[in-house]
Amino acid sequence: MRENRSSHQVRPLTLTTGVNRYAEGSARLEWGHTHVLATVTVDQRLPPHLRNRTGKRSGWLTAEYGLLPRSTQERTNRERLYAGGRTQEIQRLMGRTLRSIVDLSLFPNRTLLIDVDVLQADGGTRCAGIVAAYAALHQAATRMVFDGTLDEWPLLHELGAVSVGLIDGEAYIDLEYSEDVRAEADLNVVATSDGAIVEVQGGSEQGPIPAERYVGLVASGVTAVQHVLESVRAQLT
């Protein structure tokens, strides 16, 4: 059993923004033993598939994710040429969910590049990456509004994510790695601070889950995201 917290408590979160002097926005998140670094770069052009359009174009946001070699118990090889299937899946999840809360019309003909690197992994790295990326975007937005680069606040919602699972028939929030590997079901819930769902990813690892149980897991995740964002909000600078 987990130590020092109940099945419905999230691990402690420690957030530090402005950790990279060169990036437009940056944040380091320590979530239990999972540590991630997120940076924001504003590229003054659109990606190739959006460039050949006439007139002023709304901006774009894309995300990249990676595990550093010793972020895991055994060394993970760098993905030097091509991102693996799991990495691509996580990058797409991050890009989709972050685009949903940014007013990209305020970044015409520009691309927001989000880089998330996992420094140490103990479960929930994609959820931690989304939270760190949101914090880095918040810092970038604050700086750009204060220096006059932006006239309006670009973030439409607060965004958070948390993992939810079933272990021995009991619902658990914010799974550590040792819990994740034995979960009967594992979901990643991405939501806003006002309880709106952005995306739910995952499902059963064993047999089918009754619909009411699945809905209950999602609802628990949404509630947990609100607690996560309360902690994040208090630490944003």
C-alpha positions as CSV (number, residue, x, y, z in Angstrom):
1,M,0.0,0.0,0.0
2,R,1.1,3.6,-0.6
3,E,2.7,5.5,2.2
4,N,1.5,8.8,3.8
5,R,-1.6,9.3,1.6
6,S,-5.0,7.7,1.0
7,S,-6.1,6.1,-2.3
8,H,-7.8,9.4,-3.2
9,Q,-4.9,11.8,-2.5
10,V,-2.5,13.1,-5.1
11,R,1.2,13.2,-4.4
12,P,2.8,16.5,-3.2
13,L,3.5,18.9,-6.1
14,T,6.4,21.4,-6.1
15,L,6.4,23.8,-9.0
16,T,9.2,26.2,-10.0
17,T,8.7,28.6,-13.0
18,G,11.4,30.5,-14.9
19,V,14.0,27.8,-14.5
20,N,15.3,28.3,-18.1
21,R,16.8,31.8,-18.8
22,Y,16.4,31.4,-22.6
23,A,12.9,30.1,-23.1
24,E,9.9,32.3,-23.3
25,G,8.4,30.2,-20.5
26,S,9.6,27.3,-18.4
27,A,8.6,25.2,-15.4
28,R,10.0,22.4,-13.4
29,L,7.5,20.1,-11.7
30,E,8.3,17.6,-9.0
31,W,5.2,15.5,-8.5
32,G,6.1,12.8,-6.0
33,H,9.2,11.1,-7.5
34,T,8.2,12.1,-11.0
35,H,10.2,15.2,-12.1
36,V,9.6,17.0,-15.4
37,L,10.9,20.1,-17.2
38,A,8.8,22.0,-19.7
39,T,9.8,25.0,-21.9
40,V,7.9,27.2,-24.3
41,T,9.5,28.6,-27.5
42,V,7.7,31.1,-29.7
43,D,8.7,30.3,-33.3
44,Q,8.1,33.2,-35.7
45,R,6.6,30.9,-38.4
46,L,4.0,28.3,-38.8
47,P,4.8,24.6,-39.4
48,P,5.2,23.6,-43.1
49,H,1.7,22.2,-43.5
50,L,0.2,25.5,-42.5
51,R,2.5,28.0,-44.3
52,N,1.2,27.9,-47.8
53,R,-2.0,29.7,-47.0
54,T,-2.9,33.2,-48.0
55,G,-3.6,36.0,-45.6
56,K,-3.1,36.3,-41.8
57,R,-3.2,32.9,-40.2
58,S,-4.0,31.9,-36.6
59,G,-1.1,30.4,-34.8
60,W,-0.3,26.8,-33.9
61,L,0.9,24.8,-30.9
62,T,2.8,21.6,-30.9
63,A,4.5,19.5,-28.2
64,E,7.5,17.2,-28.0
65,Y,8.1,14.8,-25.1
66,G,11.1,12.6,-24.1
67,L,12.4,10.5,-21.3
68,L,16.0,11.3,-20.4
69,P,18.2,8.1,-20.4
70,R,18.4,7.7,-16.6
71,S,14.9,9.0,-15.8
72,T,13.9,5.3,-15.4
73,Q,15.2,2.4,-13.3
74,E,17.0,1.0,-16.3
75,R,18.6,3.3,-18.9
76,T,16.3,4.4,-21.7
77,N,17.9,4.9,-25.1
78,R,17.5,8.3,-26.7
79,E,15.2,8.4,-29.7
80,R,17.7,10.0,-32.0
81,L,16.0,9.7,-35.3
82,Y,12.4,8.8,-34.8
83,A,10.0,9.0,-31.9
84,G,8.6,5.7,-30.8
85,G,4.9,4.9,-30.7
86,R,4.5,5.7,-27.0
87,T,6.3,9.0,-27.4
88,Q,4.2,10.0,-30.5
89,E,1.0,9.1,-28.6
90,I,2.0,11.3,-25.6
91,Q,3.1,14.2,-27.8
92,R,-0.2,14.2,-29.7
93,L,-2.1,14.1,-26.4
94,M,-0.2,17.1,-25.1
95,G,-0.6,19.0,-28.3
96,R,-4.3,18.4,-28.5
97,T,-5.1,19.2,-24.9
98,L,-2.9,22.3,-24.7
99,R,-4.3,23.7,-28.0
100,S,-7.8,23.5,-26.4
101,I,-6.9,26.1,-23.8
102,V,-4.9,28.6,-25.8
103,D,-6.4,31.4,-28.0
104,L,-4.1,30.8,-31.0
105,S,-5.6,33.7,-32.9
106,L,-3.4,35.9,-30.7
107,F,-0.3,34.3,-32.2
108,P,-0.8,34.9,-35.9
109,N,1.7,33.1,-38.2
110,R,3.6,31.8,-35.1
111,T,4.1,28.5,-33.5
112,L,4.2,27.7,-29.8
113,L,6.7,24.9,-29.3
114,I,6.3,23.0,-26.0
115,D,9.2,20.7,-25.0
116,V,8.7,18.3,-22.1
117,D,11.6,16.3,-20.8
118,V,11.2,13.7,-18.0
119,L,14.1,14.0,-15.6
120,Q,12.9,11.2,-13.3
121,A,9.9,8.9,-13.8
122,D,7.7,7.3,-11.2
123,G,4.3,7.0,-12.9
124,G,2.1,9.7,-14.4
125,T,4.7,11.3,-16.6
126,R,2.3,12.4,-19.3
127,C,0.0,14.0,-16.7
128,A,3.0,15.7,-15.1
129,G,4.1,16.9,-18.5
130,I,0.7,18.5,-19.2
131,V,0.7,20.3,-15.9
132,A,4.3,21.5,-16.3
133,A,3.5,22.6,-19.8
134,Y,0.5,24.6,-18.6
135,A,2.6,26.3,-16.0
136,A,5.3,27.1,-18.6
137,L,2.6,28.6,-20.9
138,H,1.3,30.6,-18.0
139,Q,4.7,32.1,-17.3
140,A,5.2,32.8,-21.0
141,A,1.8,34.5,-21.2
142,T,2.5,36.6,-18.1
143,R,5.9,37.8,-19.6
144,M,4.4,38.6,-23.0
145,V,1.5,40.6,-21.6
146,F,3.8,42.6,-19.3
147,D,6.3,43.4,-22.1
148,G,3.5,44.3,-24.5
149,T,4.1,41.4,-26.9
150,L,0.4,40.4,-26.3
151,D,-2.5,42.7,-25.8
152,E,-4.8,40.1,-24.3
153,W,-4.4,37.1,-21.9
154,P,-4.2,34.0,-24.2
155,L,-5.0,31.2,-21.9
156,L,-8.7,30.4,-21.9
157,H,-8.7,27.9,-19.1
158,E,-6.5,26.4,-16.4
159,L,-5.5,22.9,-17.5
160,G,-4.5,19.9,-15.4
161,A,-4.3,16.1,-15.7
162,V,-4.1,13.1,-13.3
163,S,-4.0,9.3,-13.6
164,V,-6.8,7.2,-12.2
165,G,-6.8,3.4,-11.8
166,L,-8.4,0.3,-10.3
167,I,-6.3,-1.8,-8.1
168,D,-7.9,-4.9,-6.4
169,G,-11.3,-3.3,-7.3
170,E,-10.6,0.0,-5.5
171,A,-10.2,3.3,-7.2
172,Y,-6.8,5.0,-6.9
173,I,-5.8,8.5,-7.8
174,D,-2.4,9.6,-9.1
175,L,-0.7,6.2,-9.6
176,E,2.9,5.6,-8.8
177,Y,4.8,3.3,-11.1
178,S,4.5,0.3,-8.7
179,E,0.7,0.8,-8.7
180,D,0.4,1.5,-12.4
181,V,1.9,-1.8,-13.4
182,R,-0.6,-3.8,-11.4
183,A,-3.7,-1.7,-12.2
184,E,-6.8,-3.5,-13.6
185,A,-7.7,-0.2,-15.3
186,D,-5.7,2.9,-16.0
187,L,-7.0,6.2,-17.2
188,N,-5.5,9.7,-17.8
189,V,-8.0,12.4,-17.2
190,V,-7.3,15.9,-18.6
191,A,-9.7,18.6,-17.4
192,T,-10.0,22.3,-16.5
193,S,-10.3,23.9,-13.1
194,D,-14.1,24.3,-13.5
195,G,-14.6,20.6,-14.1
196,A,-14.8,20.4,-17.9
197,I,-13.3,17.4,-19.5
198,V,-10.7,17.9,-22.2
199,E,-9.7,14.3,-22.8
200,V,-9.9,10.9,-21.2
201,Q,-7.2,8.4,-22.3
202,G,-7.0,4.7,-21.3
203,G,-9.2,1.8,-20.4
204,S,-9.2,-1.7,-18.9
205,E,-6.0,-3.7,-18.6
206,Q,-8.0,-6.8,-17.9
207,G,-11.7,-7.5,-18.2
208,P,-14.4,-5.0,-19.3
209,I,-15.4,-2.3,-16.8
210,P,-19.0,-1.6,-16.1
211,A,-20.1,1.7,-17.5
212,E,-21.0,3.2,-14.1
213,R,-17.6,2.3,-12.7
214,Y,-15.8,3.9,-15.6
215,V,-17.8,7.1,-15.2
216,G,-17.0,7.0,-11.5
217,L,-13.3,6.8,-12.3
218,V,-13.5,9.7,-14.7
219,A,-15.4,11.8,-12.1
220,S,-12.8,11.0,-9.5
221,G,-10.1,12.2,-11.9
222,V,-11.9,15.5,-12.6
223,T,-12.1,16.2,-8.9
224,A,-8.4,15.3,-8.4
225,V,-7.5,17.7,-11.3
226,Q,-9.2,20.5,-9.4
227,H,-7.0,19.7,-6.3
228,V,-3.9,19.6,-8.5
229,L,-4.7,23.0,-10.0
230,E,-5.3,24.5,-6.6
231,S,-1.7,23.5,-5.7
232,V,-0.4,24.8,-9.1
233,R,-2.2,28.1,-8.8
234,A,-0.7,28.8,-5.4
235,Q,2.8,28.2,-6.8
236,L,2.6,30.1,-10.1
237,T,4.7,33.2,-10.3
